[in-house]
């Protein structure tokens, strides 16, 4: 089995995964066959499976139906994405090595404020945060109690430990936490917002959100960071400042023409975000998301919001319904 985190070139690993998934993933195999794609000459030639497939069918490479799966959040009765995970250790490795690519995790205590997510027993975010919390030997990492302000005594314990605080939360969860009382957290803390820019309450731009978080937590704006991830991916991208995300080494983003997703758009042109995530070795590593974005320098990308979902339902005829 290929190791997504090996030192081979990204192209060499992506080519191996493409051939393996085209052979062993029935959904992706039918998708490639419908497009008339057999051999590829470059990484841009690899077809990206529309993310809708994770709602319409089981996207699995191999014959085993795993016990573990992650399911997207949503209201009752809503069709949800389901991502089956054959090897949880790959996801665990992707989480830890991915964050260590940008941060020294040993420096941090992880706190998480996750209203709404605990009601989803198959949340990939909760699984990720549990992984980060459990690896911290200080015993100070934890989920914060919902609806209660940050405890100043517990903040003092973090300062006394010599570690820094990294506080995870979806956009509006963090704003709700501020409404419970403006906490005086250490000025070297990192706020990691994980998206969720729109709810039934209100909608806000990322720029305005980061300013409100910086003001509310009394931190420099450069200490407000972002994570880009989703149920269908086992890897995340991070924005350490501003709105430009950087990928981990086993993940790559391109921007695709929504009218012809096989066409890679040039830097600075708006289109659909396509992701190659080699950690998705047992599902599908080649995903056309429902997000619009633009590509910048050195593979960085900016997320500009959601694309019209009606434009993303073109893969149904390729998928045998269960």
matplotlib code that plots the C-alpha trace (Angstrom):
import matplotlib.pyplot as plt

x = [0.0, 1.3, 2.1, 0.7, 3.4, 6.4, 9.2, 8.3, 7.3, 3.7, 3.1, 4.5, 2.2, -0.8, -0.3, 0.0, -3.2, -5.1, -4.3, -5.1, -8.4, -9.5, -9.1, -10.4, -13.1, -16.2, -17.6, -14.4, -13.9, -17.3, -16.7, -13.3, -14.9, -17.8, -15.3, -13.2, -10.1, -7.8, -4.2, -3.0, 0.0, 0.0, -1.5, -4.0, -5.4, -6.7, -10.5, -12.0, -15.0, -17.8, -18.3, -22.0, -21.0, -20.4, -24.1, -25.4, -23.4, -20.6, -17.3, -14.9, -11.7, -11.4, -14.0, -14.4, -17.2, -15.5, -17.2, -16.0, -17.6, -17.9, -21.1, -21.6, -23.8, -27.2, -30.8, -33.2, -34.1, -31.2, -29.2, -25.7, -22.3, -20.8, -17.1, -16.1, -12.7, -11.0, -7.8, -8.3, -4.5, -4.1, -6.5, -4.8, -1.4, -2.7, -4.1, -0.9, 1.7, -0.5, -0.6, 3.0, 3.8, 2.7, 2.9, 4.8, 1.9, 4.0, 3.9, 0.1, -2.8, -5.8, -9.2, -12.3, -15.7, -18.1, -21.8, -23.8, -21.1, -21.5, -25.1, -23.5, -21.9, -20.1, -18.4, -14.9, -14.2, -14.9, -12.8, -9.9, -10.2, -10.3, -7.1, -5.3, -6.6, -5.6, -2.1, -1.4, 0.2, -0.3, -3.9, -4.9, -6.4, -10.2, -13.6, -15.0, -18.4, -21.1, -22.8, -20.2, -17.5, -13.8, -12.5, -9.7, -8.3, -7.8, -6.1, -3.6, -2.8, -1.9, 0.4, 2.1, 2.6, 4.7, 2.5, 0.4, -3.3, -4.9, -8.6, -10.6, -14.2, -16.6, -17.0, -20.3, -19.4, -16.4, -18.6, -21.1, -18.3, -17.3, -20.9, -20.6, -17.9, -14.7, -11.9, -8.4, -6.5, -2.7, -1.6, 0.4, -2.7, -4.0, -7.6, -8.3, -11.7, -12.9, -15.5, -19.2, -19.6, -23.4, -26.1, -29.8, -28.6, -26.4, -23.8, -20.4, -17.3, -14.1, -12.3, -14.9, -15.0, -11.3, -11.4, -14.2, -12.4, -9.2, -11.0, -13.1, -10.2, -7.8, -5.3, -3.3, -5.1, -2.2, -3.1, -6.5, -6.0, -8.3, -8.6, -10.1, -11.4, -14.6, -16.1, -15.0, -11.3, -8.9, -6.5, -6.8, -5.3, -4.4, -4.3, -1.8, -2.6, -5.3, -7.4, -4.8, -4.7, -1.6, -1.8, 0.0, 2.6, 0.3, -2.5, -2.8, -5.5, -6.3, -9.1, -11.4, -13.7, -17.3, -18.5, -15.6, -14.0, -11.2, -9.9, -7.5, -7.9, -4.9, -3.8, -6.1, -9.2, -12.3, -13.6, -14.4, -11.9, -10.5, -8.5, -6.1, -5.9, -3.6, -4.7, -8.1, -6.3, -9.3, -12.1, -11.3, -8.3, -9.5, -12.4, -14.2, -15.6, -18.7, -16.6, -15.4, -12.0, -8.9, -5.3, -2.4, 1.4, 3.1, -0.1, -1.9, -5.7, -8.5, -12.0, -14.7, -17.8, -20.2, -21.0, -24.6, -25.3, -27.4, -24.2, -22.7, -25.2, -23.8, -22.4, -25.6, -25.9, -22.5, -23.4, -25.4, -27.8, -28.0]
y = [0.0, 3.5, 5.7, 9.2, 10.8, 9.2, 11.2, 10.3, 13.3, 14.4, 13.6, 10.0, 9.4, 10.9, 8.8, 5.6, 6.5, 7.4, 4.0, 2.2, 3.9, 3.7, 0.0, -0.6, 2.1, 1.3, 4.8, 6.5, 3.8, 4.4, 8.2, 7.9, 5.5, 7.9, 10.6, 8.4, 8.6, 5.7, 6.9, 10.3, 12.3, 15.0, 15.7, 18.2, 15.3, 13.5, 13.8, 15.1, 13.4, 15.8, 16.0, 15.2, 11.5, 11.3, 12.0, 9.8, 6.6, 4.8, 6.1, 3.3, 2.0, -1.8, -4.4, -3.7, -1.5, 0.1, 0.5, 4.1, 6.8, 10.6, 12.4, 16.0, 18.2, 19.3, 19.7, 16.8, 15.1, 16.7, 14.5, 14.3, 13.3, 10.1, 9.4, 5.8, 5.5, 2.2, 3.1, 5.6, 5.7, 7.5, 10.2, 10.4, 10.7, 13.3, 15.4, 15.4, 15.6, 18.2, 20.5, 19.9, 21.1, 24.6, 24.5, 22.8, 21.0, 20.2, 24.0, 24.1, 23.2, 22.5, 23.9, 23.4, 25.1, 23.1, 23.9, 21.9, 19.4, 17.0, 16.3, 14.6, 11.4, 11.0, 14.5, 14.4, 17.7, 16.2, 13.1, 15.4, 17.5, 14.4, 13.2, 16.5, 16.6, 13.1, 13.5, 16.4, 14.9, 18.0, 17.1, 20.7, 20.2, 19.7, 20.6, 23.7, 23.4, 24.8, 28.0, 28.8, 31.5, 30.7, 30.0, 32.4, 30.0, 27.4, 30.0, 30.6, 26.9, 27.1, 30.0, 28.2, 25.2, 27.2, 26.2, 28.3, 28.1, 27.1, 27.6, 25.8, 26.7, 27.3, 31.0, 31.6, 29.3, 31.6, 34.7, 33.1, 32.4, 36.0, 37.0, 35.0, 37.5, 38.8, 36.5, 37.8, 35.0, 35.1, 37.4, 34.6, 32.4, 31.2, 31.3, 28.6, 29.1, 26.2, 27.9, 28.0, 31.5, 31.3, 30.1, 30.8, 33.8, 35.9, 35.9, 37.6, 37.9, 36.3, 39.6, 41.0, 37.8, 37.8, 41.5, 40.7, 37.7, 39.7, 42.6, 40.2, 38.1, 41.1, 39.5, 40.7, 40.0, 37.8, 35.4, 34.6, 31.6, 29.5, 25.8, 24.6, 21.1, 19.0, 15.7, 14.3, 15.1, 13.6, 16.5, 20.2, 23.4, 26.3, 30.1, 31.5, 35.1, 36.6, 34.6, 32.6, 28.9, 26.6, 22.9, 20.1, 18.4, 15.4, 17.8, 20.0, 22.5, 23.6, 25.9, 24.4, 25.8, 25.0, 24.6, 22.1, 20.8, 19.1, 22.6, 24.1, 27.8, 30.2, 31.9, 34.6, 33.4, 32.4, 28.9, 25.7, 24.4, 21.0, 19.0, 16.1, 14.6, 11.6, 10.7, 9.7, 6.6, 4.3, 6.6, 9.0, 11.3, 13.5, 15.7, 18.6, 20.6, 22.8, 25.8, 28.7, 30.1, 31.5, 30.3, 32.5, 32.2, 29.0, 26.9, 29.0, 29.5, 31.7, 30.4, 32.8, 30.9, 28.3, 27.7, 27.2, 23.6, 23.0, 23.2, 20.2, 17.5, 16.3, 13.0, 11.2, 9.3, 7.8, 6.3, 3.1, 3.8, 1.3]
z = [0.0, -0.9, 2.0, 1.2, 3.3, 1.6, -0.1, -3.6, -5.8, -5.6, -9.3, -8.8, -5.8, -7.5, -10.6, -8.5, -6.6, -9.8, -11.4, -8.2, -7.6, -11.2, -10.9, -7.4, -6.9, -8.8, -8.7, -9.8, -12.4, -14.0, -13.8, -15.7, -18.2, -18.9, -19.6, -21.9, -19.7, -19.3, -19.3, -18.2, -19.2, -16.5, -13.1, -14.8, -16.8, -13.7, -13.5, -10.3, -8.9, -8.1, -4.3, -4.8, -5.2, -1.5, -1.0, -3.8, -3.2, -1.3, -2.5, -1.5, -2.9, -2.2, -1.3, 2.5, 3.9, 6.9, 10.3, 10.6, 8.6, 8.8, 8.0, 7.1, 9.3, 8.3, 9.2, 9.8, 6.5, 4.6, 2.3, 3.9, 2.6, 4.0, 3.9, 4.8, 6.4, 6.1, 7.9, 10.8, 11.4, 8.0, 9.1, 12.5, 10.8, 8.4, 11.3, 13.4, 10.6, 8.8, 11.8, 12.6, 9.1, 10.1, 14.0, 16.7, 18.3, 21.4, 22.2, 22.4, 24.6, 22.4, 23.4, 21.3, 21.5, 19.2, 19.7, 17.3, 16.3, 19.3, 18.1, 15.0, 16.3, 13.0, 12.8, 11.3, 13.1, 16.5, 15.6, 14.6, 17.8, 20.0, 18.2, 19.0, 22.6, 23.4, 22.2, 24.6, 27.7, 29.8, 30.5, 29.9, 26.4, 26.3, 24.9, 26.5, 28.1, 25.8, 27.0, 29.7, 29.5, 29.5, 33.0, 33.9, 36.4, 33.7, 31.5, 34.3, 34.3, 30.7, 31.3, 34.2, 32.0, 29.6, 26.7, 24.3, 23.8, 20.4, 20.5, 17.8, 16.8, 13.9, 13.1, 14.9, 17.8, 18.5, 18.3, 20.6, 23.1, 23.0, 23.9, 27.1, 28.2, 26.8, 28.1, 28.7, 27.0, 26.7, 23.8, 22.2, 21.8, 18.3, 17.4, 14.8, 13.0, 11.0, 8.8, 9.2, 8.0, 7.5, 9.8, 10.4, 12.5, 10.2, 7.5, 7.7, 5.6, 6.7, 6.9, 9.2, 11.2, 11.9, 12.9, 15.4, 16.8, 17.1, 18.9, 21.1, 22.2, 22.4, 20.1, 17.1, 13.9, 12.8, 15.6, 14.0, 11.7, 9.5, 8.6, 5.4, 5.6, 4.9, 5.6, 2.2, 2.8, 5.3, 5.0, 5.8, 4.5, 6.8, 6.6, 9.1, 8.2, 6.0, 3.6, 1.6, 2.5, 2.2, 1.6, 3.4, 1.2, 0.3, -0.8, -3.9, -5.0, -8.5, -9.8, -12.5, -15.1, -13.8, -17.4, -18.1, -14.9, -16.9, -17.7, -15.1, -14.9, -14.6, -11.4, -10.3, -12.2, -10.3, -10.6, -8.7, -6.1, -7.0, -4.5, -4.7, -1.2, -1.2, 2.4, 0.8, -0.4, 0.5, -0.8, -3.7, -3.7, -6.6, -5.6, -7.3, -4.4, -4.3, -3.3, -5.6, -5.2, -6.9, -7.0, -5.9, -5.7, -4.6, -4.7, -2.2, -2.7, -1.5, -0.8, -2.2, -0.9, -2.2, -5.9, -7.0, -6.0, -9.1, -11.1, -9.3, -9.9, -13.2, -11.9, -11.0, -14.3, -13.6, -10.3, -9.7, -7.0, -4.1]

ax = plt.figure().add_subplot(projection="3d")
ax.plot(x, y, z, "-o")
ax.set_aspect("equal")
plt.show()
